[in-house]
Amino acid sequence: MSKDGGQANPLAGRRRQQVTIRHVAADAGVSLQTVSRVINNAPNVRPEVLQRVQASIDKLGYVPSIAAQRLSGSRSYLILALNDRDRTIADWRERQGADWIDQMLLGGMLKVAEYGYRLMFELVDTHDDHVERELRATLAALQPDGVILTPPHSENAQITGLLEEVGMIFARIGSVQAGAGIALSMDEEGAGAMATRHLADLGHRRIGFISGASEYSLSKRRATGWRSEMTRRRLSTKGLFARGDFTFESGVAATKALLDLPHRVTAIVASNDRMALGALAVAHERGLEIPEDLSLLSFDNTPVVRFTRPPLTAIDQPVAELAAEAVEMIIRSLRREDIPNQPLIVEAGLVERQSTAPPTPE
């Protein structure tokens, strides 16, 4: 009897502890394997058994764990996202405000939760001679149902080849190349054209472009978009292309080269925010006002560009949307549902701030 005279709740003590699959099996009078089959919606479970197990789950307030789901032997309910180790650690240590990984995890985690999956994040060194051994060990330890590759892993033949060899379902973010895996990307070429169009519409004719690292195919596609829009408007690109590598220092060097031209540029498109910060530093160093003397437009739209002086106009990468689509395509593939045969393209956006304006008349 309870203190108030009512019947004591036999489940009260258990609820203060973690309810496990064993509690459900004991309460329903079935095996652990049967409970697991019910959790995983497996076939060949008698209706009366299904009803009894579900009643126990509801009564005990049981929340299925990944371990319980794995007992069925079919899936791990884990999706593994791989990112480049060197660049990721460098970003974290420099604390520059880049939020590419944050956005990827936001989109990926919200989407996996809709399907009862979990997302795990691992770093792999693209340039490591032991990348294959490292990746095999990671796959063996975690046994994911699918893998998300981010640039430059998404176009690393050694990595994609290994995943194809082991029969792993995987998505390639930032890649539109033919081959195994599910390809999906921002419209990089369209974004490059969009950035150029914005500046040209303001009246700029000498629009410089700072490219990203050559190991990323998206760098070439962004530059192609710039060239295409310049050509469409019959604007010369001669001498206006400067190569960078996504670092602040390369943005500094490229901007100096563009500003040192006999007829300098009046606007610059930088292929990421970090290089744009380098361009901004050079402009301030030379006494140039942004945007009166030089318009500046960036890619990424990470938090830092909202707090520069002035705040930067930027191409907004739909990273969260891409990660969510990658999860969606992997799970649909696991369920043997139809998925697109062509690369899935997600449109970019343009956020206009105070760093772009019509050029000052000479």
ZALUM-181214 format. One record per residue (C-alpha): residue number from 1; residue in one letter; y, z, x. Coordinates in Angstrom, 1 decimal, always signed. Example, Ala and Ser with C-alpha at 12.3 -4.5 7.8 and 13.67 -1.06 7.14 Angstrom:
2
lumlo 1&fivo A&yy -4.5&zz +7.8&xx +12.3
lumlo 2&fivo S&yy -1.1&zz +7.1&xx +13.7
END
This chain:
362
lumlo 1&fivo M&yy +0.0&zz +0.0&xx +0.0
lumlo 2&fivo S&yy +3.6&zz -0.6&xx +1.2
lumlo 3&fivo K&yy +6.2&zz +2.1&xx +1.2
lumlo 4&fivo D&yy +7.7&zz +0.9&xx -2.1
lumlo 5&fivo G&yy +4.3&zz +1.1&xx -3.8
lumlo 6&fivo G&yy +3.5&zz -2.6&xx -3.7
lumlo 7&fivo Q&yy +0.6&zz -4.3&xx -2.0
lumlo 8&fivo A&yy +1.0&zz -4.8&xx +1.7
lumlo 9&fivo N&yy +1.3&zz -8.5&xx +2.8
lumlo 10&fivo P&yy -1.7&zz -9.2&xx +5.0
lumlo 11&fivo L&yy +0.2&zz -12.1&xx +6.7
lumlo 12&fivo A&yy +3.2&zz -10.0&xx +7.7
lumlo 13&fivo G&yy +1.9&zz -9.0&xx +11.1
lumlo 14&fivo R&yy +0.8&zz -12.5&xx +11.8
lumlo 15&fivo R&yy +4.2&zz -14.0&xx +10.9
lumlo 16&fivo R&yy +5.8&zz -11.8&xx +13.6
lumlo 17&fivo Q&yy +3.6&zz -13.6&xx +16.1
lumlo 18&fivo Q&yy +3.2&zz -17.3&xx +16.7
lumlo 19&fivo V&yy +0.9&zz -18.9&xx +14.1
lumlo 20&fivo T&yy -1.5&zz -21.2&xx +15.9
lumlo 21&fivo I&yy -4.0&zz -23.9&xx +14.9
lumlo 22&fivo R&yy -6.7&zz -21.3&xx +15.2
lumlo 23&fivo H&yy -5.1&zz -19.1&xx +12.5
lumlo 24&fivo V&yy -5.0&zz -22.1&xx +10.2
lumlo 25&fivo A&yy -8.7&zz -23.0&xx +11.0
lumlo 26&fivo A&yy -9.8&zz -19.5&xx +10.3
lumlo 27&fivo D&yy -7.8&zz -19.2&xx +7.1
lumlo 28&fivo A&yy -9.1&zz -22.5&xx +5.8
lumlo 29&fivo G&yy -12.7&zz -21.9&xx +7.0
lumlo 30&fivo V&yy -12.8&zz -25.2&xx +9.0
lumlo 31&fivo S&yy -13.0&zz -26.3&xx +12.6
lumlo 32&fivo L&yy -10.1&zz -26.8&xx +15.0
lumlo 33&fivo Q&yy -10.9&zz -30.5&xx +15.0
lumlo 34&fivo T&yy -10.7&zz -30.7&xx +11.3
lumlo 35&fivo V&yy -7.2&zz -29.1&xx +11.3
lumlo 36&fivo S&yy -6.1&zz -31.5&xx +14.0
lumlo 37&fivo R&yy -7.4&zz -34.5&xx +11.9
lumlo 38&fivo V&yy -5.3&zz -33.3&xx +9.0
lumlo 39&fivo I&yy -2.2&zz -32.8&xx +11.2
lumlo 40&fivo N&yy -2.6&zz -36.3&xx +12.5
lumlo 41&fivo N&yy -3.3&zz -37.9&xx +9.1
lumlo 42&fivo A&yy -6.6&zz -39.1&xx +10.4
lumlo 43&fivo P&yy -9.0&zz -40.9&xx +8.1
lumlo 44&fivo N&yy -12.4&zz -39.5&xx +6.8
lumlo 45&fivo V&yy -11.1&zz -36.1&xx +5.7
lumlo 46&fivo R&yy -12.5&zz -35.1&xx +2.3
lumlo 47&fivo P&yy -9.7&zz -34.5&xx -0.3
lumlo 48&fivo E&yy -10.8&zz -31.0&xx -1.0
lumlo 49&fivo V&yy -10.8&zz -30.1&xx +2.7
lumlo 50&fivo L&yy -7.4&zz -31.7&xx +3.2
lumlo 51&fivo Q&yy -6.0&zz -29.7&xx +0.3
lumlo 52&fivo R&yy -7.5&zz -26.5&xx +1.6
lumlo 53&fivo V&yy -6.1&zz -27.0&xx +5.1
lumlo 54&fivo Q&yy -2.7&zz -28.0&xx +3.9
lumlo 55&fivo A&yy -2.6&zz -24.9&xx +1.7
lumlo 56&fivo S&yy -3.3&zz -22.7&xx +4.7
lumlo 57&fivo I&yy -0.6&zz -24.5&xx +6.7
lumlo 58&fivo D&yy +1.9&zz -23.9&xx +4.0
lumlo 59&fivo K&yy +0.8&zz -20.3&xx +3.5
lumlo 60&fivo L&yy +1.0&zz -19.4&xx +7.2
lumlo 61&fivo G&yy +4.1&zz -21.4&xx +7.9
lumlo 62&fivo Y&yy +2.4&zz -23.3&xx +10.7
lumlo 63&fivo V&yy +4.3&zz -25.8&xx +12.7
lumlo 64&fivo P&yy +2.0&zz -28.3&xx +14.5
lumlo 65&fivo S&yy +2.3&zz -28.2&xx +18.3
lumlo 66&fivo I&yy +1.8&zz -31.1&xx +20.7
lumlo 67&fivo A&yy -1.4&zz -29.5&xx +21.9
lumlo 68&fivo A&yy -2.7&zz -29.4&xx +18.4
lumlo 69&fivo Q&yy -1.8&zz -33.0&xx +17.8
lumlo 70&fivo R&yy -3.6&zz -34.0&xx +21.0
lumlo 71&fivo L&yy -6.9&zz -32.4&xx +19.8
lumlo 72&fivo S&yy -7.5&zz -35.5&xx +17.8
lumlo 73&fivo G&yy -7.8&zz -37.4&xx +21.0
lumlo 74&fivo S&yy -5.7&zz -40.2&xx +19.8
lumlo 75&fivo R&yy -2.1&zz -39.6&xx +20.9
lumlo 76&fivo S&yy +0.0&zz -37.2&xx +22.9
lumlo 77&fivo Y&yy +3.1&zz -37.6&xx +20.7
lumlo 78&fivo L&yy +5.2&zz -37.8&xx +23.9
lumlo 79&fivo I&yy +7.5&zz -40.6&xx +24.9
lumlo 80&fivo L&yy +8.5&zz -40.6&xx +28.6
lumlo 81&fivo A&yy +12.0&zz -41.9&xx +29.7
lumlo 82&fivo L&yy +12.3&zz -42.9&xx +33.4
lumlo 83&fivo N&yy +15.7&zz -43.0&xx +35.1
lumlo 84&fivo D&yy +16.7&zz -43.9&xx +38.7
lumlo 85&fivo R&yy +16.5&zz -40.7&xx +40.9
lumlo 86&fivo D&yy +19.1&zz -41.5&xx +43.6
lumlo 87&fivo R&yy +21.9&zz -42.6&xx +41.2
lumlo 88&fivo T&yy +21.2&zz -39.9&xx +38.7
lumlo 89&fivo I&yy +21.3&zz -37.1&xx +41.2
lumlo 90&fivo A&yy +24.4&zz -38.6&xx +42.8
lumlo 91&fivo D&yy +26.1&zz -38.6&xx +39.4
lumlo 92&fivo W&yy +25.1&zz -35.0&xx +38.7
lumlo 93&fivo R&yy +26.3&zz -33.8&xx +42.1
lumlo 94&fivo E&yy +29.6&zz -35.6&xx +41.9
lumlo 95&fivo R&yy +30.2&zz -34.4&xx +38.3
lumlo 96&fivo Q&yy +32.3&zz -37.4&xx +37.5
lumlo 97&fivo G&yy +31.9&zz -37.1&xx +33.8
lumlo 98&fivo A&yy +29.4&zz -39.9&xx +33.4
lumlo 99&fivo D&yy +27.4&zz -39.4&xx +30.2
lumlo 100&fivo W&yy +24.9&zz -42.3&xx +30.2
lumlo 101&fivo I&yy +21.9&zz -40.0&xx +30.4
lumlo 102&fivo D&yy +23.4&zz -37.7&xx +27.7
lumlo 103&fivo Q&yy +23.8&zz -40.6&xx +25.4
lumlo 104&fivo M&yy +20.3&zz -41.8&xx +26.1
lumlo 105&fivo L&yy +18.9&zz -38.4&xx +25.4
lumlo 106&fivo L&yy +21.0&zz -38.1&xx +22.2
lumlo 107&fivo G&yy +19.7&zz -41.3&xx +20.8
lumlo 108&fivo G&yy +16.2&zz -40.9&xx +22.0
lumlo 109&fivo M&yy +15.7&zz -37.3&xx +20.9
lumlo 110&fivo L&yy +17.1&zz -37.7&xx +17.5
lumlo 111&fivo K&yy +14.9&zz -40.7&xx +16.8
lumlo 112&fivo V&yy +11.6&zz -39.1&xx +18.1
lumlo 113&fivo A&yy +12.3&zz -36.1&xx +16.0
lumlo 114&fivo E&yy +12.1&zz -38.3&xx +12.9
lumlo 115&fivo Y&yy +8.5&zz -39.2&xx +13.8
lumlo 116&fivo G&yy +7.3&zz -35.8&xx +15.1
lumlo 117&fivo Y&yy +7.3&zz -36.9&xx +18.7
lumlo 118&fivo R&yy +8.9&zz -35.4&xx +21.8
lumlo 119&fivo L&yy +11.0&zz -37.1&xx +24.5
lumlo 120&fivo M&yy +10.5&zz -36.2&xx +28.2
lumlo 121&fivo F&yy +12.8&zz -37.3&xx +31.0
lumlo 122&fivo E&yy +11.7&zz -38.0&xx +34.6
lumlo 123&fivo L&yy +13.4&zz -39.4&xx +37.7
lumlo 124&fivo V&yy +11.7&zz -42.0&xx +39.8
lumlo 125&fivo D&yy +13.0&zz -43.5&xx +43.0
lumlo 126&fivo T&yy +13.0&zz -47.3&xx +42.7
lumlo 127&fivo H&yy +13.2&zz -47.8&xx +46.4
lumlo 128&fivo D&yy +10.4&zz -45.3&xx +47.3
lumlo 129&fivo D&yy +7.4&zz -47.0&xx +48.9
lumlo 130&fivo H&yy +5.2&zz -44.5&xx +47.0
lumlo 131&fivo V&yy +6.7&zz -45.3&xx +43.6
lumlo 132&fivo E&yy +3.4&zz -46.6&xx +42.2
lumlo 133&fivo R&yy +1.5&zz -43.5&xx +43.3
lumlo 134&fivo E&yy +4.3&zz -41.2&xx +41.9
lumlo 135&fivo L&yy +4.3&zz -43.1&xx +38.6
lumlo 136&fivo R&yy +0.5&zz -43.0&xx +38.3
lumlo 137&fivo A&yy +0.6&zz -39.2&xx +38.9
lumlo 138&fivo T&yy +3.3&zz -38.7&xx +36.3
lumlo 139&fivo L&yy +1.4&zz -40.8&xx +33.7
lumlo 140&fivo A&yy -1.8&zz -38.9&xx +34.4
lumlo 141&fivo A&yy -0.1&zz -35.5&xx +34.0
lumlo 142&fivo L&yy +1.9&zz -36.2&xx +30.9
lumlo 143&fivo Q&yy -0.3&zz -38.9&xx +29.2
lumlo 144&fivo P&yy +2.7&zz -40.3&xx +27.2
lumlo 145&fivo D&yy +2.1&zz -42.7&xx +24.3
lumlo 146&fivo G&yy +5.0&zz -44.9&xx +25.5
lumlo 147&fivo V&yy +7.5&zz -45.2&xx +28.3
lumlo 148&fivo I&yy +11.2&zz -46.1&xx +28.2
lumlo 149&fivo L&yy +12.6&zz -47.8&xx +31.4
lumlo 150&fivo T&yy +16.3&zz -47.8&xx +32.1
lumlo 151&fivo P&yy +18.1&zz -50.0&xx +34.7
lumlo 152&fivo P&yy +17.1&zz -50.8&xx +37.4
lumlo 153&fivo H&yy +13.5&zz -49.7&xx +36.6
lumlo 154&fivo S&yy +13.5&zz -52.0&xx +33.6
lumlo 155&fivo E&yy +13.4&zz -55.0&xx +35.9
lumlo 156&fivo N&yy +11.3&zz -53.5&xx +38.7
lumlo 157&fivo A&yy +8.2&zz -55.7&xx +38.8
lumlo 158&fivo Q&yy +6.2&zz -53.0&xx +40.6
lumlo 159&fivo I&yy +6.9&zz -50.5&xx +37.8
lumlo 160&fivo T&yy +6.5&zz -52.9&xx +34.8
lumlo 161&fivo G&yy +3.4&zz -54.4&xx +36.4
lumlo 162&fivo L&yy +1.7&zz -51.0&xx +36.7
lumlo 163&fivo L&yy +2.6&zz -50.1&xx +33.1
lumlo 164&fivo E&yy +1.1&zz -53.4&xx +31.9
lumlo 165&fivo E&yy -2.0&zz -52.8&xx +34.0
lumlo 166&fivo V&yy -2.7&zz -49.4&xx +32.5
lumlo 167&fivo G&yy -2.1&zz -50.7&xx +29.0
lumlo 168&fivo M&yy +1.0&zz -48.6&xx +28.4
lumlo 169&fivo I&yy +3.5&zz -49.5&xx +25.6
lumlo 170&fivo F&yy +6.9&zz -49.6&xx +27.2
lumlo 171&fivo A&yy +10.5&zz -50.6&xx +26.4
lumlo 172&fivo R&yy +12.9&zz -52.1&xx +28.9
lumlo 173&fivo I&yy +16.5&zz -51.0&xx +28.3
lumlo 174&fivo G&yy +19.1&zz -53.3&xx +29.8
lumlo 175&fivo S&yy +16.7&zz -56.2&xx +30.3
lumlo 176&fivo V&yy +16.4&zz -59.6&xx +28.6
lumlo 177&fivo Q&yy +13.9&zz -61.1&xx +31.0
lumlo 178&fivo A&yy +10.7&zz -62.5&xx +29.8
lumlo 179&fivo G&yy +7.5&zz -60.5&xx +30.5
lumlo 180&fivo A&yy +5.6&zz -57.5&xx +29.4
lumlo 181&fivo G&yy +7.2&zz -54.7&xx +27.5
lumlo 182&fivo I&yy +9.8&zz -54.5&xx +24.7
lumlo 183&fivo A&yy +13.2&zz -55.9&xx +26.0
lumlo 184&fivo L&yy +16.4&zz -54.7&xx +24.6
lumlo 185&fivo S&yy +20.0&zz -54.7&xx +25.8
lumlo 186&fivo M&yy +23.6&zz -54.4&xx +25.1
lumlo 187&fivo D&yy +25.1&zz -57.9&xx +24.7
lumlo 188&fivo E&yy +26.4&zz -57.8&xx +28.3
lumlo 189&fivo E&yy +27.6&zz -61.4&xx +28.4
lumlo 190&fivo G&yy +29.4&zz -60.9&xx +25.0
lumlo 191&fivo A&yy +30.9&zz -57.7&xx +26.3
lumlo 192&fivo G&yy +32.2&zz -59.4&xx +29.4
lumlo 193&fivo A&yy +33.8&zz -62.1&xx +27.2
lumlo 194&fivo M&yy +35.2&zz -59.5&xx +24.8
lumlo 195&fivo A&yy +36.9&zz -57.6&xx +27.6
lumlo 196&fivo T&yy +38.4&zz -60.9&xx +29.0
lumlo 197&fivo R&yy +39.4&zz -62.0&xx +25.5
lumlo 198&fivo H&yy +41.3&zz -58.8&xx +24.9
lumlo 199&fivo L&yy +43.4&zz -59.2&xx +28.1
lumlo 200&fivo A&yy +43.9&zz -63.0&xx +27.6
lumlo 201&fivo D&yy +45.1&zz -62.3&xx +24.0
lumlo 202&fivo L&yy +47.7&zz -60.0&xx +25.5
lumlo 203&fivo G&yy +49.0&zz -62.9&xx +27.6
lumlo 204&fivo H&yy +47.3&zz -62.3&xx +30.9
lumlo 205&fivo R&yy +46.3&zz -65.4&xx +32.9
lumlo 206&fivo R&yy +45.2&zz -64.0&xx +36.2
lumlo 207&fivo I&yy +42.4&zz -61.6&xx +35.2
lumlo 208&fivo G&yy +40.3&zz -60.2&xx +38.1
lumlo 209&fivo F&yy +36.8&zz -59.1&xx +37.7
lumlo 210&fivo I&yy +34.9&zz -56.4&xx +39.7
lumlo 211&fivo S&yy +31.1&zz -56.8&xx +39.3
lumlo 212&fivo G&yy +28.5&zz -54.2&xx +39.5
lumlo 213&fivo A&yy +25.5&zz -53.9&xx +41.9
lumlo 214&fivo S&yy +23.5&zz -57.1&xx +42.3
lumlo 215&fivo E&yy +20.2&zz -55.3&xx +41.7
lumlo 216&fivo Y&yy +21.2&zz -55.0&xx +38.1
lumlo 217&fivo S&yy +20.9&zz -58.2&xx +36.1
lumlo 218&fivo L&yy +23.5&zz -56.8&xx +33.7
lumlo 219&fivo S&yy +26.1&zz -57.2&xx +36.5
lumlo 220&fivo K&yy +25.5&zz -60.9&xx +36.5
lumlo 221&fivo R&yy +25.6&zz -61.2&xx +32.7
lumlo 222&fivo R&yy +28.9&zz -59.3&xx +32.5
lumlo 223&fivo A&yy +30.4&zz -61.6&xx +35.1
lumlo 224&fivo T&yy +29.1&zz -64.6&xx +33.2
lumlo 225&fivo G&yy +30.9&zz -63.5&xx +30.1
lumlo 226&fivo W&yy +34.1&zz -63.2&xx +32.0
lumlo 227&fivo R&yy +33.7&zz -66.6&xx +33.6
lumlo 228&fivo S&yy +32.8&zz -68.2&xx +30.2
lumlo 229&fivo E&yy +35.9&zz -66.8&xx +28.5
lumlo 230&fivo M&yy +38.2&zz -67.7&xx +31.3
lumlo 231&fivo T&yy +36.8&zz -71.3&xx +31.3
lumlo 232&fivo R&yy +37.1&zz -71.5&xx +27.5
lumlo 233&fivo R&yy +40.8&zz -70.7&xx +27.8
lumlo 234&fivo R&yy +41.2&zz -73.1&xx +30.8
lumlo 235&fivo L&yy +42.1&zz -70.2&xx +33.1
lumlo 236&fivo S&yy +41.1&zz -70.4&xx +36.8
lumlo 237&fivo T&yy +38.6&zz -67.9&xx +38.2
lumlo 238&fivo K&yy +39.1&zz -69.0&xx +41.8
lumlo 239&fivo G&yy +39.4&zz -65.9&xx +44.1
lumlo 240&fivo L&yy +39.5&zz -63.6&xx +41.1
lumlo 241&fivo F&yy +35.9&zz -62.3&xx +41.4
lumlo 242&fivo A&yy +35.3&zz -59.2&xx +43.6
lumlo 243&fivo R&yy +31.9&zz -57.7&xx +44.2
lumlo 244&fivo G&yy +31.3&zz -54.0&xx +43.7
lumlo 245&fivo D&yy +28.3&zz -51.7&xx +43.5
lumlo 246&fivo F&yy +29.3&zz -49.3&xx +40.7
lumlo 247&fivo T&yy +30.7&zz -46.7&xx +43.2
lumlo 248&fivo F&yy +34.3&zz -45.5&xx +43.3
lumlo 249&fivo E&yy +34.6&zz -46.7&xx +46.9
lumlo 250&fivo S&yy +33.6&zz -50.3&xx +46.0
lumlo 251&fivo G&yy +36.2&zz -50.2&xx +43.2
lumlo 252&fivo V&yy +38.8&zz -49.3&xx +45.7
lumlo 253&fivo A&yy +37.9&zz -52.1&xx +48.1
lumlo 254&fivo A&yy +37.6&zz -54.7&xx +45.3
lumlo 255&fivo T&yy +41.0&zz -53.8&xx +43.8
lumlo 256&fivo K&yy +42.7&zz -54.0&xx +47.2
lumlo 257&fivo A&yy +41.3&zz -57.5&xx +47.7
lumlo 258&fivo L&yy +42.5&zz -58.6&xx +44.2
lumlo 259&fivo L&yy +45.9&zz -57.1&xx +44.7
lumlo 260&fivo D&yy +46.3&zz -58.6&xx +48.2
lumlo 261&fivo L&yy +45.9&zz -62.2&xx +46.9
lumlo 262&fivo P&yy +49.0&zz -64.4&xx +47.5
lumlo 263&fivo H&yy +49.4&zz -64.5&xx +43.7
lumlo 264&fivo R&yy +47.9&zz -61.2&xx +42.7
lumlo 265&fivo V&yy +46.2&zz -60.4&xx +39.4
lumlo 266&fivo T&yy +48.0&zz -58.9&xx +36.5
lumlo 267&fivo A&yy +44.8&zz -57.5&xx +34.9
lumlo 268&fivo I&yy +41.4&zz -56.3&xx +36.1
lumlo 269&fivo V&yy +38.1&zz -55.8&xx +34.4
lumlo 270&fivo A&yy +35.9&zz -53.3&xx +36.2
lumlo 271&fivo S&yy +32.2&zz -53.3&xx +35.4
lumlo 272&fivo N&yy +32.0&zz -49.5&xx +35.1
lumlo 273&fivo D&yy +34.2&zz -46.5&xx +34.8
lumlo 274&fivo R&yy +33.7&zz -45.2&xx +38.3
lumlo 275&fivo M&yy +35.0&zz -48.5&xx +39.8
lumlo 276&fivo A&yy +37.8&zz -48.5&xx +37.3
lumlo 277&fivo L&yy +38.8&zz -45.0&xx +38.6
lumlo 278&fivo G&yy +38.9&zz -46.6&xx +42.1
lumlo 279&fivo A&yy +41.1&zz -49.3&xx +40.8
lumlo 280&fivo L&yy +43.4&zz -46.8&xx +39.2
lumlo 281&fivo A&yy +43.7&zz -44.8&xx +42.4
lumlo 282&fivo V&yy +44.7&zz -48.0&xx +44.3
lumlo 283&fivo A&yy +47.3&zz -48.8&xx +41.7
lumlo 284&fivo H&yy +48.9&zz -45.3&xx +41.9
lumlo 285&fivo E&yy +48.8&zz -45.4&xx +45.7
lumlo 286&fivo R&yy +50.7&zz -48.7&xx +45.7
lumlo 287&fivo G&yy +53.3&zz -47.5&xx +43.2
lumlo 288&fivo L&yy +52.0&zz -49.8&xx +40.4
lumlo 289&fivo E&yy +52.5&zz -48.7&xx +36.8
lumlo 290&fivo I&yy +49.6&zz -49.0&xx +34.4
lumlo 291&fivo P&yy +49.9&zz -51.0&xx +32.2
lumlo 292&fivo E&yy +53.4&zz -52.3&xx +33.0
lumlo 293&fivo D&yy +52.5&zz -53.8&xx +36.4
lumlo 294&fivo L&yy +48.7&zz -54.0&xx +36.0
lumlo 295&fivo S&yy +46.4&zz -53.8&xx +33.0
lumlo 296&fivo L&yy +43.1&zz -52.2&xx +33.6
lumlo 297&fivo L&yy +39.9&zz -52.4&xx +31.4
lumlo 298&fivo S&yy +36.6&zz -50.6&xx +32.1
lumlo 299&fivo F&yy +33.0&zz -50.7&xx +31.0
lumlo 300&fivo D&yy +31.0&zz -47.6&xx +29.8
lumlo 301&fivo N&yy +33.6&zz -45.5&xx +28.0
lumlo 302&fivo T&yy +32.4&zz -42.2&xx +29.5
lumlo 303&fivo P&yy +34.4&zz -39.1&xx +28.8
lumlo 304&fivo V&yy +36.5&zz -39.2&xx +32.0
lumlo 305&fivo V&yy +38.4&zz -42.4&xx +30.9
lumlo 306&fivo R&yy +40.0&zz -40.5&xx +28.0
lumlo 307&fivo F&yy +41.7&zz -38.1&xx +30.5
lumlo 308&fivo T&yy +43.0&zz -40.5&xx +33.2
lumlo 309&fivo R&yy +46.7&zz -41.3&xx +33.5
lumlo 310&fivo P&yy +46.9&zz -43.4&xx +31.4
lumlo 311&fivo P&yy +43.7&zz -43.2&xx +29.3
lumlo 312&fivo L&yy +41.6&zz -46.4&xx +29.9
lumlo 313&fivo T&yy +40.8&zz -49.2&xx +27.5
lumlo 314&fivo A&yy +37.0&zz -49.6&xx +27.8
lumlo 315&fivo I&yy +34.0&zz -51.4&xx +26.6
lumlo 316&fivo D&yy +31.9&zz -48.9&xx +24.8
lumlo 317&fivo Q&yy +28.2&zz -49.1&xx +25.6
lumlo 318&fivo P&yy +25.9&zz -48.4&xx +22.7
lumlo 319&fivo V&yy +23.5&zz -46.3&xx +24.9
lumlo 320&fivo A&yy +22.4&zz -43.9&xx +22.1
lumlo 321&fivo E&yy +21.7&zz -46.8&xx +19.8
lumlo 322&fivo L&yy +19.7&zz -48.6&xx +22.5
lumlo 323&fivo A&yy +17.6&zz -45.5&xx +23.2
lumlo 324&fivo A&yy +17.0&zz -45.0&xx +19.5
lumlo 325&fivo E&yy +15.9&zz -48.6&xx +19.1
lumlo 326&fivo A&yy +13.6&zz -48.3&xx +22.1
lumlo 327&fivo V&yy +11.9&zz -45.3&xx +20.5
lumlo 328&fivo E&yy +11.7&zz -47.1&xx +17.2
lumlo 329&fivo M&yy +10.1&zz -50.2&xx +18.7
lumlo 330&fivo I&yy +7.5&zz -48.1&xx +20.8
lumlo 331&fivo I&yy +6.4&zz -46.1&xx +17.7
lumlo 332&fivo R&yy +6.2&zz -49.3&xx +15.6
lumlo 333&fivo S&yy +4.1&zz -50.9&xx +18.3
lumlo 334&fivo L&yy +1.8&zz -47.8&xx +18.4
lumlo 335&fivo R&yy +1.4&zz -48.2&xx +14.6
lumlo 336&fivo R&yy +0.6&zz -51.8&xx +15.1
lumlo 337&fivo E&yy +3.6&zz -52.8&xx +13.1
lumlo 338&fivo D&yy +5.4&zz -56.1&xx +13.7
lumlo 339&fivo I&yy +8.2&zz -56.0&xx +16.3
lumlo 340&fivo P&yy +10.6&zz -58.8&xx +17.4
lumlo 341&fivo N&yy +9.2&zz -61.2&xx +20.0
lumlo 342&fivo Q&yy +12.7&zz -61.8&xx +21.4
lumlo 343&fivo P&yy +14.9&zz -59.3&xx +23.2
lumlo 344&fivo L&yy +16.7&zz -57.0&xx +20.8
lumlo 345&fivo I&yy +20.4&zz -57.2&xx +21.4
lumlo 346&fivo V&yy +22.9&zz -54.5&xx +20.4
lumlo 347&fivo E&yy +26.6&zz -55.3&xx +20.1
lumlo 348&fivo A&yy +29.1&zz -53.5&xx +22.3
lumlo 349&fivo G&yy +32.5&zz -52.2&xx +21.1
lumlo 350&fivo L&yy +36.0&zz -52.1&xx +22.5
lumlo 351&fivo V&yy +38.1&zz -48.9&xx +22.6
lumlo 352&fivo E&yy +41.7&zz -49.7&xx +23.1
lumlo 353&fivo R&yy +43.9&zz -47.1&xx +24.9
lumlo 354&fivo Q&yy +47.0&zz -47.1&xx +27.0
lumlo 355&fivo S&yy +45.9&zz -49.0&xx +30.1
lumlo 356&fivo T&yy +46.3&zz -52.5&xx +28.7
lumlo 357&fivo A&yy +49.4&zz -54.3&xx +27.6
lumlo 358&fivo P&yy +51.1&zz -57.7&xx +27.8
lumlo 359&fivo P&yy +52.1&zz -58.7&xx +31.4
lumlo 360&fivo T&yy +55.6&zz -58.0&xx +32.5
lumlo 361&fivo P&yy +57.6&zz -61.3&xx +32.7
lumlo 362&fivo E&yy +58.2&zz -62.4&xx +36.3
END
